[in-house]
Amino acid sequence: MQGKKPRTLRELKSRINRLPGVREEMRANLVRKLALGEPLFPGLIGYENTVIPGLVNALLCGHNIIILGERGQGKSRIIRQMTGFLDEEIPVIEGCPINDDPFAPVCSNCRRMAHELGDNLPIDYVRRDRRLIEKLATSDVSTADLIGEIDPIKIAEGRTLDDESSIHFGLIPRANRGIFAINELPDLAEKLQVAFFNIMEEGDFQIKGFPLRLPLDVLVIATANPEDYTSRGRIITPLKDRFDVQLRTHYPAKREDEIDIMVQEGNPPVLNGIEVKVPSFINQILSEMTLQARHSTEINQHSGVSCRISIRGFETIIGSAIARCLATNELVAVPRITDLESMYPSMRGKLELEYEVEEKKIDQVLEALKSSALKTVFDEHFNIENLTSVIKAFSNGMSAEVSRILPSSEYLDGFTVIPGLKEAVQSLADPDVPAEAASAIEFILEGLHLSKKLNREVQEKGAVYK
């Protein structure tokens, strides 16, 4: 609304004669965004041709949505971006806990105020970010949390149990004229699922045996793990039927999408005076590890392999590179192959193996994923025949030591004693920047080892290639 905001119903009536429902409001804003070519779900990568079209149709039709997907597939991001289709703010009756429409109040207090004050009914405003209410379904969620309960203070003031104004409203009524999102819906107790269904379908509910009809205007979005949602007995059939649209999220199908998500969502440490550079082959190895984990027979695929594995790994290896700079007084932090092991602590808690194993076995699985991903990326960058001069130098007795704590400058000696190494590095990074060169050299040497062209002897602080 342009100009001074109306503060009474009379002032509001001088501008408009009705307010749209939440579905009508979101539909209008969606149409406007489409007409202007604005991004609908910014930062939601890899869903352009799969999930987003279904979301657009659901919003156009005003449908309640159930989103099925494993962990780390952006379900929460989708829900929170739904507020972008709400108006910046909406007028409500001042003091109303359920954001009543000034033109059509539904709670008893607001109806009484509207009758007594008429056009002098006071108006307040609610921002869009306060019109999304989220709740995680757990075994301890109660009817009072979702719907409401009798307020003992109001009873003490003289109100009766069958007086609607004695109710302290729960989360769903407080989402009136907005969005209510419930995560992990199948974890909701069956009696609450029934109450949830009633309030979605009939607009009524009961508190302490007192029936109450409250025609709420709420768009409901729920999330669930596909296995739990389709499991018989985890969710009541009428509630399933009440969701108009069922959408299925998924993990990135392409490595490029995984990398984009990893870089976009990553929040690596930043230190003044230290420049961070992450080579493309490092990003490719990180994302390839996650992609291969999603197809590994040793990892439980029902629990999912979250994108957070790539994101936290990205943050961790940058932290490891920065720690090296602090120890060696370098000013450019470039992650190396020897930094990849620093990811293992962040990965252990995000992967579930198919069987109970000791921690050592988990690290073996992670090591196998790293080696397989590195070999895949190495083969994309190099043809072994083009590295024959490097291999020949090692065949003639050359050896090379690598370590996570070794200063980058010490790697540059390899350019003078290993023919063809500088040319190979040049295809990956700037050989004149020691930190970049060191990272590329480690990648090449480990790739040749995995290609069975070099031997590697593991030492306490690193490894020696022979």
DRENDO-1510 file (C-alpha; in Angstrom, 1 decimal, always signed):
<recs>
REC; n; res; u; v; w
REC; 1; MET; +0.0; +0.0; +0.0 .
REC; 2; GLN; +1.4; +3.4; -1.1 .
REC; 3; GLY; +1.5; +6.4; +1.3 .
REC; 4; LYS; +0.5; +6.3; +5.0 .
REC; 5; LYS; -0.7; +2.9; +6.1 .
REC; 6; PRO; -4.3; +2.7; +7.2 .
REC; 7; ARG; -4.7; +2.3; +10.9 .
REC; 8; THR; -8.4; +1.8; +11.2 .
REC; 9; LEU; -10.9; -0.2; +9.3 .
REC; 10; ARG; -12.4; +3.0; +7.9 .
REC; 11; GLU; -9.1; +4.1; +6.4 .
REC; 12; LEU; -8.6; +0.6; +5.0 .
REC; 13; LYS; -12.0; +0.6; +3.4 .
REC; 14; SER; -11.2; +3.9; +1.7 .
REC; 15; ARG; -8.6; +2.0; -0.3 .
REC; 16; ILE; -9.9; -1.5; -0.7 .
REC; 17; ASN; -13.1; -3.4; -0.1 .
REC; 18; ARG; -11.6; -6.9; +0.6 .
REC; 19; LEU; -8.4; -8.7; +1.2 .
REC; 20; PRO; -7.3; -11.8; -0.8 .
REC; 21; GLY; -7.0; -15.2; +0.9 .
REC; 22; VAL; -3.5; -16.6; +1.3 .
REC; 23; ARG; -3.8; -18.8; -1.8 .
REC; 24; GLU; -5.1; -16.0; -4.0 .
REC; 25; GLU; -2.3; -13.7; -2.7 .
REC; 26; MET; +0.4; -16.2; -3.5 .
REC; 27; ARG; -1.1; -17.0; -6.9 .
REC; 28; ALA; -1.1; -13.3; -7.8 .
REC; 29; ASN; +2.5; -12.8; -6.7 .
REC; 30; LEU; +3.6; -15.9; -8.6 .
REC; 31; VAL; +1.9; -14.6; -11.8 .
REC; 32; ARG; +3.7; -11.3; -11.3 .
REC; 33; LYS; +7.1; -13.0; -10.9 .
REC; 34; LEU; +6.5; -15.1; -14.0 .
REC; 35; ALA; +5.5; -12.0; -16.0 .
REC; 36; LEU; +8.6; -10.1; -14.9 .
REC; 37; GLY; +10.9; -13.1; -15.3 .
REC; 38; GLU; +12.0; -13.0; -11.7 .
REC; 39; PRO; +13.7; -16.1; -10.2 .
REC; 40; LEU; +11.0; -18.1; -8.4 .
REC; 41; PHE; +13.2; -20.1; -6.1 .
REC; 42; PRO; +16.7; -18.5; -6.1 .
REC; 43; GLY; +19.5; -20.8; -5.1 .
REC; 44; LEU; +17.5; -24.0; -5.6 .
REC; 45; ILE; +19.8; -25.8; -7.9 .
REC; 46; GLY; +19.0; -28.8; -10.1 .
REC; 47; TYR; +15.3; -28.7; -9.8 .
REC; 48; GLU; +14.5; -26.5; -12.8 .
REC; 49; ASN; +12.9; -29.3; -14.8 .
REC; 50; THR; +11.8; -31.6; -12.0 .
REC; 51; VAL; +10.5; -30.1; -8.7 .
REC; 52; ILE; +10.0; -26.4; -9.6 .
REC; 53; PRO; +7.3; -27.0; -12.3 .
REC; 54; GLY; +5.3; -29.0; -9.7 .
REC; 55; LEU; +5.6; -26.2; -7.1 .
REC; 56; VAL; +4.5; -23.6; -9.7 .
REC; 57; ASN; +1.4; -25.7; -10.5 .
REC; 58; ALA; +0.6; -26.2; -6.8 .
REC; 59; LEU; +0.8; -22.5; -6.1 .
REC; 60; LEU; -1.4; -21.7; -9.1 .
REC; 61; CYS; -4.0; -24.2; -7.9 .
REC; 62; GLY; -3.7; -23.2; -4.2 .
REC; 63; HIS; -2.9; -26.8; -3.2 .
REC; 64; ASN; -1.6; -28.2; +0.1 .
REC; 65; ILE; +1.7; -29.8; -0.6 .
REC; 66; ILE; +3.6; -32.8; +0.8 .
REC; 67; ILE; +7.3; -32.9; -0.1 .
REC; 68; LEU; +8.9; -36.3; +0.0 .
REC; 69; GLY; +12.7; -36.6; +0.0 .
REC; 70; GLU; +15.7; -37.8; +1.9 .
REC; 71; ARG; +17.8; -35.6; +4.1 .
REC; 72; GLY; +19.8; -32.8; +2.5 .
REC; 73; GLN; +17.6; -32.4; -0.6 .
REC; 74; GLY; +16.5; -28.8; +0.0 .
REC; 75; LYS; +13.1; -29.4; +1.5 .
REC; 76; SER; +13.5; -26.7; +4.2 .
REC; 77; ARG; +14.8; -24.3; +1.6 .
REC; 78; ILE; +11.7; -24.8; -0.5 .
REC; 79; ILE; +9.5; -24.1; +2.5 .
REC; 80; ARG; +11.2; -21.0; +3.6 .
REC; 81; GLN; +11.3; -19.6; +0.0 .
REC; 82; MET; +7.5; -19.9; -0.1 .
REC; 83; THR; +7.3; -16.7; +1.9 .
REC; 84; GLY; +8.6; -14.9; -1.3 .
REC; 85; PHE; +5.1; -15.4; -2.8 .
REC; 86; LEU; +3.5; -13.6; +0.1 .
REC; 87; ASP; +2.9; -9.8; +0.2 .
REC; 88; GLU; +5.5; -7.8; +2.0 .
REC; 89; GLU; +3.0; -7.2; +4.8 .
REC; 90; ILE; -0.7; -7.6; +5.4 .
REC; 91; PRO; -3.3; -5.7; +7.5 .
REC; 92; VAL; -4.6; -7.6; +10.5 .
REC; 93; ILE; -6.8; -6.7; +13.5 .
REC; 94; GLU; -4.6; -5.3; +16.1 .
REC; 95; GLY; -3.8; -7.7; +19.0 .
REC; 96; CYS; -5.3; -10.7; +17.3 .
REC; 97; PRO; -3.2; -13.9; +17.9 .
REC; 98; ILE; -4.4; -15.5; +14.7 .
REC; 99; ASN; -4.0; -12.5; +12.3 .
REC; 100; ASP; -7.7; -12.0; +11.7 .
REC; 101; ASP; -8.8; -10.3; +8.5 .
REC; 102; PRO; -10.3; -6.9; +9.4 .
REC; 103; PHE; -13.1; -7.5; +6.8 .
REC; 104; ALA; -13.9; -11.0; +8.0 .
REC; 105; PRO; -12.9; -11.8; +11.6 .
REC; 106; VAL; -13.3; -15.4; +12.7 .
REC; 107; CYS; -12.2; -15.5; +16.4 .
REC; 108; SER; -14.8; -14.4; +19.0 .
REC; 109; ASN; -12.7; -11.5; +20.4 .
REC; 110; CYS; -12.3; -9.9; +17.0 .
REC; 111; ARG; -15.9; -10.4; +16.1 .
REC; 112; ARG; -16.9; -8.7; +19.3 .
REC; 113; MET; -14.4; -5.8; +18.7 .
REC; 114; ALA; -15.7; -5.4; +15.1 .
REC; 115; HIS; -19.3; -5.3; +16.4 .
REC; 116; GLU; -18.5; -2.7; +19.1 .
REC; 117; LEU; -16.0; -0.5; +17.3 .
REC; 118; GLY; -17.3; -0.7; +13.7 .
REC; 119; ASP; -15.1; +1.3; +11.3 .
REC; 120; ASN; -12.9; +2.4; +14.2 .
REC; 121; LEU; -11.5; -1.2; +14.5 .
REC; 122; PRO; -7.7; -0.8; +14.9 .
REC; 123; ILE; -5.4; -2.2; +12.2 .
REC; 124; ASP; -1.9; -3.5; +12.6 .
REC; 125; TYR; +0.5; -5.2; +10.0 .
REC; 126; VAL; +2.3; -8.5; +9.9 .
REC; 127; ARG; +5.4; -9.0; +7.8 .
REC; 128; ARG; +5.8; -11.9; +5.4 .
REC; 129; ASP; +8.5; -13.6; +7.5 .
REC; 130; ARG; +6.2; -13.9; +10.4 .
REC; 131; ARG; +3.5; -15.6; +8.4 .
REC; 132; LEU; +5.4; -18.9; +8.0 .
REC; 133; ILE; +5.2; -21.2; +11.1 .
REC; 134; GLU; +7.3; -24.3; +11.1 .
REC; 135; LYS; +7.1; -27.3; +13.4 .
REC; 136; LEU; +9.1; -30.5; +13.6 .
REC; 137; ALA; +6.9; -33.5; +14.2 .
REC; 138; THR; +8.2; -35.5; +17.2 .
REC; 139; SER; +6.7; -37.9; +19.6 .
REC; 140; ASP; +6.3; -35.3; +22.3 .
REC; 141; VAL; +4.3; -32.8; +20.2 .
REC; 142; SER; +0.9; -32.3; +21.8 .
REC; 143; THR; -2.5; -31.1; +20.8 .
REC; 144; ALA; -1.8; -27.9; +22.8 .
REC; 145; ASP; +1.3; -27.3; +20.6 .
REC; 146; LEU; -0.5; -27.6; +17.3 .
REC; 147; ILE; -4.1; -26.5; +18.0 .
REC; 148; GLY; -4.4; -25.0; +21.5 .
REC; 149; GLU; -5.5; -25.5; +25.0 .
REC; 150; ILE; -7.6; -23.9; +27.7 .
REC; 151; ASP; -5.7; -20.9; +29.3 .
REC; 152; PRO; -6.0; -21.3; +33.1 .
REC; 153; ILE; -5.4; -17.6; +33.6 .
REC; 154; LYS; -8.4; -16.7; +31.4 .
REC; 155; ILE; -10.5; -19.3; +33.4 .
REC; 156; ALA; -9.3; -17.6; +36.6 .
REC; 157; GLU; -10.5; -14.3; +35.2 .
REC; 158; GLY; -14.1; -15.7; +35.1 .
REC; 159; ARG; -14.4; -17.2; +31.6 .
REC; 160; THR; -15.9; -20.6; +31.2 .
REC; 161; LEU; -14.5; -23.8; +29.6 .
REC; 162; ASP; -17.0; -23.5; +26.7 .
REC; 163; ASP; -16.0; -19.9; +26.0 .
REC; 164; GLU; -13.9; -19.7; +22.8 .
REC; 165; SER; -12.0; -16.7; +24.2 .
REC; 166; SER; -10.6; -18.9; +27.0 .
REC; 167; ILE; -8.5; -20.8; +24.5 .
REC; 168; HIS; -4.8; -20.2; +24.0 .
REC; 169; PHE; -4.3; -20.9; +20.3 .
REC; 170; GLY; -1.6; -23.3; +19.1 .
REC; 171; LEU; +0.7; -23.1; +16.1 .
REC; 172; ILE; -1.9; -23.9; +13.3 .
REC; 173; PRO; -4.4; -21.2; +14.2 .
REC; 174; ARG; -1.6; -18.8; +14.6 .
REC; 175; ALA; -0.6; -19.6; +11.0 .
REC; 176; ASN; -4.0; -18.2; +9.9 .
REC; 177; ARG; -3.6; -16.2; +6.6 .
REC; 178; GLY; -0.2; -17.7; +6.2 .
REC; 179; ILE; +1.8; -20.9; +5.7 .
REC; 180; PHE; +2.0; -23.8; +8.2 .
REC; 181; ALA; +4.8; -26.2; +7.6 .
REC; 182; ILE; +5.3; -29.5; +9.5 .
REC; 183; ASN; +8.5; -31.5; +9.0 .
REC; 184; GLU; +8.7; -35.3; +9.2 .
REC; 185; LEU; +4.9; -35.6; +9.2 .
REC; 186; PRO; +4.8; -39.5; +9.8 .
REC; 187; ASP; +6.4; -38.9; +13.2 .
REC; 188; LEU; +3.2; -37.2; +14.4 .
REC; 189; ALA; +1.1; -39.3; +16.8 .
REC; 190; GLU; -2.0; -40.8; +15.2 .
REC; 191; LYS; -4.5; -38.8; +17.3 .
REC; 192; LEU; -2.8; -35.6; +16.3 .
REC; 193; GLN; -2.9; -36.6; +12.7 .
REC; 194; VAL; -6.7; -37.0; +13.1 .
REC; 195; ALA; -6.9; -33.5; +14.6 .
REC; 196; PHE; -4.6; -32.1; +11.9 .
REC; 197; PHE; -6.9; -33.7; +9.2 .
REC; 198; ASN; -10.0; -32.2; +10.8 .
REC; 199; ILE; -8.6; -28.7; +10.9 .
REC; 200; MET; -7.4; -29.0; +7.3 .
REC; 201; GLU; -10.6; -30.5; +6.0 .
REC; 202; GLU; -13.5; -29.2; +8.1 .
REC; 203; GLY; -12.0; -26.2; +9.8 .
REC; 204; ASP; -13.0; -27.5; +13.3 .
REC; 205; PHE; -11.3; -29.0; +16.3 .
REC; 206; GLN; -11.9; -30.0; +19.9 .
REC; 207; ILE; -10.2; -28.8; +23.0 .
REC; 208; LYS; -11.0; -30.5; +26.3 .
REC; 209; GLY; -14.2; -31.8; +24.7 .
REC; 210; PHE; -15.3; -28.4; +23.6 .
REC; 211; PRO; -16.0; -28.4; +19.8 .
REC; 212; LEU; -14.9; -25.2; +18.0 .
REC; 213; ARG; -15.3; -24.3; +14.4 .
REC; 214; LEU; -12.7; -21.9; +13.1 .
REC; 215; PRO; -12.5; -21.4; +9.3 .
REC; 216; LEU; -8.8; -20.9; +9.0 .
REC; 217; ASP; -7.1; -19.7; +5.9 .
REC; 218; VAL; -3.8; -21.7; +5.9 .
REC; 219; LEU; -1.7; -23.2; +3.2 .
REC; 220; VAL; -0.2; -26.4; +4.6 .
REC; 221; ILE; +3.1; -27.8; +3.5 .
REC; 222; ALA; +4.6; -31.0; +5.0 .
REC; 223; THR; +7.8; -33.0; +4.5 .
REC; 224; ALA; +8.5; -36.6; +5.0 .
REC; 225; ASN; +11.0; -39.3; +4.2 .
REC; 226; PRO; +9.5; -41.4; +1.3 .
REC; 227; GLU; +10.1; -44.6; +3.1 .
REC; 228; ASP; +8.2; -43.4; +6.2 .
REC; 229; TYR; +5.4; -41.8; +4.2 .
REC; 230; THR; +4.7; -44.9; +2.2 .
REC; 231; SER; +5.0; -47.3; +5.2 .
REC; 232; ARG; +1.7; -48.7; +6.3 .
REC; 233; GLY; +0.6; -47.5; +9.7 .
REC; 234; ARG; +2.9; -44.4; +9.8 .
REC; 235; ILE; +0.3; -42.0; +8.5 .
REC; 236; ILE; -3.5; -42.2; +8.4 .
REC; 237; THR; -5.1; -42.5; +4.9 .
REC; 238; PRO; -7.5; -39.5; +5.2 .
REC; 239; LEU; -4.6; -37.2; +6.0 .
REC; 240; LYS; -2.7; -38.5; +2.9 .
REC; 241; ASP; -5.7; -37.8; +0.8 .
REC; 242; ARG; -5.9; -34.2; +2.1 .
REC; 243; PHE; -2.6; -33.2; +0.6 .
REC; 244; ASP; -3.5; -32.1; -3.0 .
REC; 245; VAL; +0.0; -32.5; -4.4 .
REC; 246; GLN; +2.9; -34.9; -3.7 .
REC; 247; LEU; +6.3; -33.7; -4.9 .
REC; 248; ARG; +9.5; -35.8; -4.8 .
REC; 249; THR; +12.8; -34.1; -4.3 .
REC; 250; HIS; +16.1; -35.7; -5.3 .
REC; 251; TYR; +19.9; -35.3; -5.1 .
REC; 252; PRO; +21.8; -33.5; -7.8 .
REC; 253; ALA; +21.9; -35.6; -10.9 .
REC; 254; LYS; +25.0; -33.8; -12.3 .
REC; 255; ARG; +28.4; -33.2; -10.6 .
REC; 256; GLU; +28.2; -29.6; -11.7 .
REC; 257; ASP; +25.0; -29.1; -9.7 .
REC; 258; GLU; +26.6; -30.7; -6.6 .
REC; 259; ILE; +29.6; -28.3; -7.0 .
REC; 260; ASP; +27.3; -25.3; -7.3 .
REC; 261; ILE; +25.4; -26.3; -4.2 .
REC; 262; MET; +28.6; -27.0; -2.3 .
REC; 263; VAL; +30.1; -23.6; -3.2 .
REC; 264; GLN; +26.8; -21.7; -2.7 .
REC; 265; GLU; +26.0; -23.2; +0.7 .
REC; 266; GLY; +29.5; -23.5; +2.1 .
REC; 267; ASN; +30.7; -21.1; +4.8 .
REC; 268; PRO; +34.4; -21.6; +5.0 .
REC; 269; PRO; +36.6; -19.7; +7.5 .
REC; 270; VAL; +37.9; -16.3; +6.3 .
REC; 271; LEU; +41.0; -14.8; +7.8 .
REC; 272; ASN; +42.3; -11.3; +6.9 .
REC; 273; GLY; +45.5; -11.5; +4.9 .
REC; 274; ILE; +45.0; -15.0; +3.6 .
REC; 275; GLU; +43.6; -15.5; +0.1 .
REC; 276; VAL; +41.7; -18.7; -0.5 .
REC; 277; LYS; +41.8; -20.5; -3.9 .
REC; 278; VAL; +40.1; -23.8; -4.5 .
REC; 279; PRO; +41.2; -25.6; -7.7 .
REC; 280; SER; +38.4; -26.9; -9.9 .
REC; 281; PHE; +39.8; -30.5; -9.6 .
REC; 282; ILE; +39.5; -30.3; -5.8 .
REC; 283; ASN; +35.8; -29.3; -6.1 .
REC; 284; GLN; +35.3; -32.1; -8.6 .
REC; 285; ILE; +36.9; -34.7; -6.3 .
REC; 286; LEU; +34.7; -33.5; -3.3 .
REC; 287; SER; +31.5; -33.7; -5.3 .
REC; 288; GLU; +32.5; -37.0; -7.0 .
REC; 289; MET; +33.0; -38.6; -3.5 .
REC; 290; THR; +29.4; -37.6; -2.6 .
REC; 291; LEU; +28.0; -38.9; -5.9 .
REC; 292; GLN; +29.8; -42.2; -5.6 .
REC; 293; ALA; +28.6; -42.5; -2.0 .
REC; 294; ARG; +25.0; -42.3; -3.3 .
REC; 295; HIS; +25.7; -45.5; -5.3 .
REC; 296; SER; +27.8; -47.4; -2.8 .
REC; 297; THR; +26.5; -50.8; -1.8 .
REC; 298; GLU; +28.3; -50.3; +1.6 .
REC; 299; ILE; +26.2; -47.2; +2.5 .
REC; 300; ASN; +22.6; -47.3; +3.5 .
REC; 301; GLN; +20.8; -45.5; +0.7 .
REC; 302; HIS; +17.5; -45.3; +2.5 .
REC; 303; SER; +18.8; -42.8; +5.0 .
REC; 304; GLY; +20.2; -40.7; +2.1 .
REC; 305; VAL; +23.6; -39.2; +1.4 .
REC; 306; SER; +23.1; -35.5; +2.1 .
REC; 307; CYS; +24.6; -32.6; +0.1 .
REC; 308; ARG; +25.8; -31.4; +3.5 .
REC; 309; ILE; +28.7; -34.0; +3.1 .
REC; 310; SER; +30.0; -32.0; +0.1 .
REC; 311; ILE; +29.3; -28.7; +1.9 .
REC; 312; ARG; +31.0; -29.5; +5.1 .
REC; 313; GLY; +33.9; -31.2; +3.3 .
REC; 314; PHE; +34.4; -28.0; +1.3 .
REC; 315; GLU; +34.5; -26.0; +4.5 .
REC; 316; THR; +36.8; -28.4; +6.2 .
REC; 317; ILE; +39.5; -28.7; +3.5 .
REC; 318; ILE; +39.7; -24.9; +3.3 .
REC; 319; GLY; +40.1; -24.7; +7.0 .
REC; 320; SER; +42.9; -27.3; +6.7 .
REC; 321; ALA; +44.6; -25.2; +4.0 .
REC; 322; ILE; +44.3; -22.0; +6.2 .
REC; 323; ALA; +45.8; -23.8; +9.2 .
REC; 324; ARG; +48.8; -24.7; +7.0 .
REC; 325; CYS; +49.2; -21.1; +6.0 .
REC; 326; LEU; +49.2; -20.0; +9.6 .
REC; 327; ALA; +51.9; -22.6; +10.4 .
REC; 328; THR; +54.1; -21.8; +7.3 .
REC; 329; ASN; +53.4; -18.1; +7.1 .
REC; 330; GLU; +52.0; -18.4; +3.6 .
REC; 331; LEU; +49.4; -15.9; +2.3 .
REC; 332; VAL; +47.6; -18.1; -0.2 .
REC; 333; ALA; +45.5; -21.1; +1.0 .
REC; 334; VAL; +45.0; -23.8; -1.6 .
REC; 335; PRO; +43.6; -27.2; -0.5 .
REC; 336; ARG; +45.7; -30.2; -1.4 .
REC; 337; ILE; +45.0; -34.0; -1.7 .
REC; 338; THR; +46.6; -34.4; +1.7 .
REC; 339; ASP; +43.9; -32.1; +3.1 .
REC; 340; LEU; +41.1; -34.5; +2.1 .
REC; 341; GLU; +41.5; -36.7; +5.1 .
REC; 342; SER; +40.5; -33.7; +7.3 .
REC; 343; MET; +37.0; -34.2; +5.9 .
REC; 344; TYR; +36.5; -37.6; +7.5 .
REC; 345; PRO; +35.4; -36.4; +10.9 .
REC; 346; SER; +32.6; -34.3; +9.3 .
REC; 347; MET; +31.6; -37.2; +7.0 .
REC; 348; ARG; +31.4; -40.0; +9.7 .
REC; 349; GLY; +28.2; -38.7; +11.2 .
REC; 350; LYS; +26.5; -38.2; +7.9 .
REC; 351; LEU; +26.9; -41.7; +6.4 .
REC; 352; GLU; +25.1; -44.8; +7.7 .
REC; 353; LEU; +26.7; -48.1; +6.6 .
REC; 354; GLU; +24.6; -51.1; +5.8 .
REC; 355; TYR; +25.8; -52.9; +8.9 .
REC; 356; GLU; +27.3; -52.0; +12.2 .
REC; 357; VAL; +31.0; -51.5; +11.9 .
REC; 358; GLU; +33.8; -50.1; +14.0 .
REC; 359; GLU; +35.2; -46.6; +13.3 .
REC; 360; LYS; +38.2; -48.0; +11.5 .
REC; 361; LYS; +36.0; -49.6; +8.9 .
REC; 362; ILE; +34.1; -46.4; +8.3 .
REC; 363; ASP; +37.4; -44.7; +7.6 .
REC; 364; GLN; +38.3; -47.5; +5.1 .
REC; 365; VAL; +35.0; -46.9; +3.3 .
REC; 366; LEU; +35.8; -43.1; +3.2 .
REC; 367; GLU; +39.3; -43.8; +1.9 .
REC; 368; ALA; +37.9; -46.0; -0.8 .
REC; 369; LEU; +35.5; -43.3; -1.8 .
REC; 370; LYS; +38.3; -40.7; -1.9 .
REC; 371; SER; +40.5; -42.9; -4.1 .
REC; 372; SER; +37.7; -43.8; -6.5 .
REC; 373; ALA; +36.6; -40.2; -6.9 .
REC; 374; LEU; +40.2; -39.0; -7.3 .
REC; 375; LYS; +40.9; -41.6; -10.0 .
REC; 376; THR; +37.7; -40.7; -11.9 .
REC; 377; VAL; +38.6; -37.0; -11.9 .
REC; 378; PHE; +42.3; -37.7; -12.7 .
REC; 379; ASP; +41.3; -39.8; -15.8 .
REC; 380; GLU; +39.2; -36.8; -17.0 .
REC; 381; HIS; +42.1; -34.5; -16.9 .
REC; 382; PHE; +45.0; -36.7; -18.0 .
REC; 383; ASN; +46.0; -39.3; -20.5 .
REC; 384; ILE; +48.7; -41.5; -18.9 .
REC; 385; GLU; +50.6; -41.5; -22.2 .
REC; 386; ASN; +51.1; -37.7; -21.9 .
REC; 387; LEU; +52.8; -38.2; -18.5 .
REC; 388; THR; +55.4; -40.8; -19.6 .
REC; 389; SER; +58.3; -38.4; -18.9 .
REC; 390; VAL; +57.1; -37.9; -15.3 .
REC; 391; ILE; +56.7; -41.7; -14.9 .
REC; 392; LYS; +60.2; -42.3; -16.4 .
REC; 393; ALA; +61.8; -40.0; -13.9 .
REC; 394; PHE; +60.5; -42.1; -11.0 .
REC; 395; SER; +61.5; -45.3; -12.8 .
REC; 396; ASN; +65.0; -43.9; -12.8 .
REC; 397; GLY; +65.1; -43.6; -9.0 .
REC; 398; MET; +63.3; -40.3; -8.4 .
REC; 399; SER; +61.2; -39.9; -5.3 .
REC; 400; ALA; +58.9; -37.2; -4.0 .
REC; 401; GLU; +57.6; -36.4; -0.5 .
REC; 402; VAL; +54.2; -34.8; +0.1 .
REC; 403; SER; +52.7; -33.7; +3.4 .
REC; 404; ARG; +49.8; -31.5; +4.6 .
REC; 405; ILE; +52.2; -29.4; +6.6 .
REC; 406; LEU; +55.0; -29.1; +4.0 .
REC; 407; PRO; +55.5; -25.5; +2.8 .
REC; 408; SER; +54.3; -25.0; -0.8 .
REC; 409; SER; +57.7; -23.6; -2.0 .
REC; 410; GLU; +59.4; -27.0; -1.3 .
REC; 411; TYR; +57.2; -28.6; -4.0 .
REC; 412; LEU; +58.7; -26.4; -6.8 .
REC; 413; ASP; +62.0; -28.2; -6.8 .
REC; 414; GLY; +60.1; -31.0; -8.7 .
REC; 415; PHE; +59.9; -28.8; -11.7 .
REC; 416; THR; +63.7; -28.9; -12.2 .
REC; 417; VAL; +64.3; -32.6; -11.6 .
REC; 418; ILE; +61.1; -34.2; -13.0 .
REC; 419; PRO; +60.7; -33.5; -16.8 .
REC; 420; GLY; +57.2; -32.8; -17.9 .
REC; 421; LEU; +55.9; -32.0; -14.4 .
REC; 422; LYS; +55.6; -28.3; -14.9 .
REC; 423; GLU; +53.7; -28.8; -18.2 .
REC; 424; ALA; +51.3; -31.2; -16.5 .
REC; 425; VAL; +50.7; -28.7; -13.6 .
REC; 426; GLN; +50.2; -25.9; -16.0 .
REC; 427; SER; +47.0; -27.7; -17.4 .
REC; 428; LEU; +45.6; -27.5; -13.9 .
REC; 429; ALA; +46.9; -24.4; -12.1 .
REC; 430; ASP; +49.4; -21.5; -12.2 .
REC; 431; PRO; +52.8; -23.1; -11.7 .
REC; 432; ASP; +54.2; -19.8; -10.6 .
REC; 433; VAL; +51.9; -19.7; -7.6 .
REC; 434; PRO; +53.6; -22.1; -5.1 .
REC; 435; ALA; +50.3; -23.0; -3.3 .
REC; 436; GLU; +48.5; -23.8; -6.5 .
REC; 437; ALA; +51.5; -25.8; -7.9 .
REC; 438; ALA; +51.8; -27.8; -4.7 .
REC; 439; SER; +48.1; -28.8; -4.9 .
REC; 440; ALA; +48.4; -29.8; -8.6 .
REC; 441; ILE; +51.6; -31.8; -8.0 .
REC; 442; GLU; +49.9; -33.8; -5.2 .
REC; 443; PHE; +46.9; -34.5; -7.5 .
REC; 444; ILE; +49.2; -35.7; -10.3 .
REC; 445; LEU; +51.3; -37.9; -8.1 .
REC; 446; GLU; +48.3; -39.5; -6.4 .
REC; 447; GLY; +46.6; -40.0; -9.7 .
REC; 448; LEU; +49.7; -41.8; -11.1 .
REC; 449; HIS; +49.7; -44.0; -7.9 .
REC; 450; LEU; +46.1; -45.0; -8.4 .
REC; 451; SER; +46.8; -45.7; -12.0 .
REC; 452; LYS; +49.5; -48.2; -10.7 .
REC; 453; LYS; +52.3; -46.2; -12.2 .
REC; 454; LEU; +53.9; -45.1; -8.9 .
REC; 455; ASN; +54.3; -46.7; -5.5 .
REC; 456; ARG; +53.3; -44.8; -2.4 .
REC; 457; GLU; +54.8; -45.2; +1.0 .
REC; 458; VAL; +52.6; -43.8; +3.8 .
REC; 459; GLN; +54.5; -42.0; +6.5 .
REC; 460; GLU; +53.4; -40.4; +9.8 .
REC; 461; LYS; +53.2; -36.9; +8.3 .
REC; 462; GLY; +52.5; -37.6; +4.7 .
REC; 463; ALA; +53.7; -40.0; +2.0 .
REC; 464; VAL; +56.6; -40.7; -0.4 .
REC; 465; TYR; +56.0; -41.6; -4.0 .
REC; 466; LYS; +58.6; -43.8; -5.7 .
</recs>
